[in-house]
Amino acid sequence: MKKARIITDRHYIKGEVDKNIFGSFTEQLGRCIYEGIYEPDSKFADEDGFRCDVIDLVRELDVPIIRWPGGNFVSGYNWEDGIGPKESRPARLELAWGVTEDNQFGIDEFATWCKKVEADPLVAVNLGTGTPEDARRLVEYCNHPSGTALSDLRIKHGYKEPHGIKYWCLGNEMDGPWQIGHKTAYEYARVANETAKVMKWVDPSIKLVACGSSGLWMKTFGEWEVTVLDECYDNVDYISLHTYYGNQAKDTPSFLANTVGFNDFIKAVISICDYVKAKRHSRKDIMLSFDEWNVWYHSHNVHFEKWSKHPHQLEDHYNFEDALLVGGMLISLINNCDRVKIGCLAQLINVIAPIMTNKDGAFRQTTFWPFAQASKYGRGTALDLRIDCPKYDAKNYTDVPILDAAAVANDEKETISLFIVNKDLAEDVEVTCDLRQYEGYRVKESTELVSDDLLATNWFNDEKLRPTKTDNAAIDGGILTAVLKPASWNVIILKKQA
């Protein structure tokens, strides 16, 4: 059995975990919106056409913020096509994904649905084919109380109270040649800054996310961020990061090692933000919005009829090892909570998603569980841990720790939550952690997500992979000892005894 130590001090902290790092993402892509969120003809539909079974599962995930409408879709989207009487809304050719969009779901429906799932909207504006004026008009429509043409139009459509949308993205992946209206860094920076100005003139309380690079692998990475922030620094609050990982090579140790790259990406962007801060002699910190992240590779080669409506696109069927990597990435977000303030698992329903639906119901994919547990137990103060454990070499990284771990203390609830992924595929790992500074704390609950089959999956009416309670953790004399099974996601909840 291998040995490892988690080293902590209650006075050494990373910062408060912003609940918004447990956010998600939705887009008019495949069956995410249609047949996922919105399906008026479903037996599960409520009076507004939203699937109640999906609402229940999103609430179970406790997702605090949800990004919409894109994603690539937004760069050709006219938001005014999606408001007003549904019978009058135009159908359009949707160029990003090669389908027909009938605009039955728009900003009003999204704002209404977010209220039902108790999440804040994070709305992206079109900076591909769109203009600053289009974005300004959208903010006025959504957030101005009344007395103008656009705010009164919202009221006419049945929404007397403003939607009060606080968070906005200034476009999507504008560095990508695949994007409608792709721009150079300076072209994007200029239009983003002018858009930010007029949006904040309409509503000074809003928070804005500038587009960062679409991935660490982009040739323009770094230069893009510097150029954008040089222009937009005073008018934006966050810069975005996007990344996806896959295991096409069927090399599980290297696949799970991607948490190293995920963490490196975050650290690199923080460094760039702070370079621009120093260069400008600013006292303002730009925060990070990791508003697209996930495992994505199972569905890359799926074909569908072009210009059809909501075909089965990007419906990855996730396995057990995918859940382990998702857990590891959640740990990285927690451990960087001092600068990562928004995170959006991409996406939420059907499309590379933890929740899948068909006409008969919905089910939780393997990746649902690490997200649900991190969201439920990961609110509080992240401790600044040091991990002393064996390491291994992978295809793209050397000295990969066999453990990913985070700890969140919640003083109000008098709890400590430990999240640990054991990436060793063959051996148990005995972990110890000195918690004598937390006098009176005992193990309240310990769960593990494990499988003998790394490729095991869940399916409709067959959710065999889910966390189970264990007795693998105990505290003796203030020292926590836990034995973690090979290839496992572990959550240990400590509670102060009365």
C-alpha positions, 0 to 999 in steps of 0.5 A, spaced: 500 500 500 502 506 498 503 512 503 501 519 502 500 526 506 496 531 506 499 537 509 494 543 512 494 549 516 488 552 518 491 559 517 494 558 510 488 559 506 487 560 498 481 564 499 473 563 499 470 559 494 465 563 490 459 558 489 459 560 481 465 556 480 460 550 480 456 553 474 454 550 468 453 552 460 447 551 455 447 552 448 442 552 442 446 545 440 443 538 439 438 537 444 441 541 450 435 546 449 430 543 445 428 536 448 433 537 454 430 544 458 424 545 453 420 540 451 412 542 451 410 536 448 413 532 453 409 528 459 414 531 464 413 539 461 410 544 466 406 550 464 411 553 460 414 547 457 420 546 461 421 539 463 420 538 470 425 532 471 430 536 468 429 542 473 429 537 479 436 534 477 439 541 475 437 543 482 440 536 485 446 539 482 445 546 485 448 549 479 448 557 481 450 560 475 448 558 467 451 560 461 447 561 455 446 562 449 453 560 447 458 557 445 459 558 437 451 559 436 451 566 439 456 569 434 451 568 429 445 569 433 440 575 433 437 575 440 430 579 437 429 573 433 427 569 440 422 574 443 415 575 442 409 571 440 412 564 438 408 563 432 411 569 429 418 568 431 423 566 425 426 560 423 433 561 421 439 557 418 444 556 424 451 556 421 455 554 427 452 547 428 449 546 421 442 546 423 435 550 423 433 554 429 426 556 430 427 560 436 422 558 440 427 559 446 430 565 447 432 570 453 425 571 456 425 563 456 432 562 459 431 568 464 424 564 467 428 557 467 433 560 471 429 562 476 426 555 476 432 552 477 435 557 482 441 559 478 443 566 475 444 567 468 450 568 465 448 571 458 453 571 452 452 577 447 454 576 439 460 579 438 461 575 431 456 578 427 453 583 432 454 590 434 455 594 441 448 597 439 445 590 439 448 588 446 446 595 449 439 593 446 439 587 450 441 589 456 436 595 456 431 590 454 433 585 460 434 590 466 431 597 465 425 597 469 420 601 464 419 607 460 423 606 454 421 602 448 425 596 449 423 595 457 416 596 455 417 591 449 419 586 455 413 588 459 408 587 453 411 580 452 409 578 459 415 580 463 413 586 468 419 585 472 426 586 469 430 580 469 436 583 472 441 579 469 448 581 472 453 577 469 455 577 461 460 574 456 463 579 451 462 574 445 465 567 445 472 564 442 473 570 438 480 567 437 478 561 433 478 561 426 471 556 426 468 562 429 463 566 425 466 573 425 473 571 427 477 577 429 484 578 431 486 580 438 486 587 437 479 587 432 476 583 438 479 588 444 476 594 440 469 592 439 469 588 446 471 595 450 466 599 446 461 594 447 463 593 455 462 601 455 455 602 453 452 595 456 455 598 463 452 605 461 445 602 461 446 598 467 453 600 471 452 594 476 453 588 471 459 584 471 463 582 464 467 577 462 472 578 456 474 572 451 480 569 453 484 564 448 479 558 446 485 553 449 492 553 451 494 550 445 492 556 441 498 559 437 495 566 439 495 564 447 498 569 451 499 575 446 491 574 445 490 575 453 495 581 453 492 585 447 485 584 450 486 586 457 491 592 454 484 595 451 479 592 456 482 592 463 478 598 466 471 595 463 471 588 464 471 584 470 473 577 468 477 573 462 475 567 460 478 560 459 476 554 455 479 547 455 476 540 454 480 533 454 479 526 451 482 519 452 482 518 444 489 514 445 486 510 451 492 511 455 488 512 462 494 515 466 496 520 461 488 522 461 488 523 468 494 527 468 491 532 464 489 536 471 496 538 471 495 542 464 488 544 467 492 547 473 498 550 469 493 553 464 490 557 470 496 559 473 499 562 466 492 566 465 493 569 472 500 571 470 498 574 464 493 578 468 497 580 473 503 582 468 497 587 465 495 590 472 503 591 473 504 594 466 498 599 467 500 601 475 493 598 476 490 596 483 484 592 480 485 584 479 482 581 473 478 574 475 478 568 471 471 565 468 473 558 466 466 558 463 467 552 458 471 545 461 469 538 461 471 531 458 469 531 450 471 526 445 466 520 445 462 524 440 466 527 435 465 523 429 457 523 430 453 525 423 447 528 422 442 531 417 444 538 415 439 543 417 435 538 421 432 541 428 435 539 434 439 533 432 443 528 437 449 532 437 455 531 441 452 526 446 458 523 449 456 517 454 461 518 459 464 512 463 468 512 470 474 514 468 471 521 465 468 522 472 475 521 475 478 527 471 472 531 472 473 530 479 480 532 478 478 538 475 473 540 480 479 540 485 483 544 481 478 550 480 477 549 488 484 550 489 485 556 485 479 559 488 482 566 489 482 568 482 477 563 479 470 566 480 466 563 475 466 556 472 461 552 467 461 545 466 460 545 458 454 543 458 448 541 462 443 537 459 444 532 453 450 535 450 457 533 453 453 533 459 452 530 466 444 529 465 441 525 459 434 525 457 429 521 452 422 521 452 421 517 458 425 520 463 432 522 465 438 519 468 445 522 471 451 520 467 457 518 471 460 525 471 454 528 475 456 525 481 463 529 482 460 535 480 454 534 485 458 533 491 463 538 490 457 543 489 454 541 495 460 540 500 465 545 496 462 552 499 466 555 504 474 557 505 479 553 501 485 551 505 492 551 502 494 544 501 501 541 500 500 534 498 506 529 499 505 523 495 508 518 490 508 521 482 508 518 475 510 520 468 505 521 463 505 522 456 505 530 456 507 531 463 512 528 468 512 528 476 504 527 476 502 526 483 497 520 484 493 524 488 489 530 487 486 533 493 482 540 496 479 541 502 474 546 504 472 549 511 466 552 513 466 555 519 459 557 520 457 549 519 463 547 523 465 542 517 471 540 513 470 537 506 476 533 503 475 531 496 481 526 493 482 523 487 486 517 487 489 516 480 493 510 481 490 504 478 493 498 481 494 500 489 490 503 495 493 509 498 493 510 505 492 518 506 494 521 513 492 529 515 494 532 521 488 536 523 489 537 531 488 544 529 481 542 528 479 540 535 473 536 536 472 534 529 470 527 527 468 524 520 461 525 519 461 521 512 465 518 507 463 516 500 467 513 494 465 513 487 469 506 484 469 501 479 472 495 477 471 497 470 474 504 468 469 504 462 463 503 466 457 507 464 450 509 467 444 509 463 436 510 463 434 506 469 441 503 470 445 508 474 449 503 477 455 508 478 454 512 484 457 514 490 457 509 496 458 510 504 464 507 506 468 506 513 475 508 510 476 514 514 477 515 521 480 520 526 485 518 532 488 523 536 487 529 531 490 525 525 485 523 520 487 516 516 483 514 510 485 508 505 483 510 498 481 505 493 485 505 486 482 509 481 477 513 486 473 519 487 473 520 495 469 525 499 470 525 506 466 530 511 468 532 518 464 535 523 465 538 529 462 535 535 458 538 540 
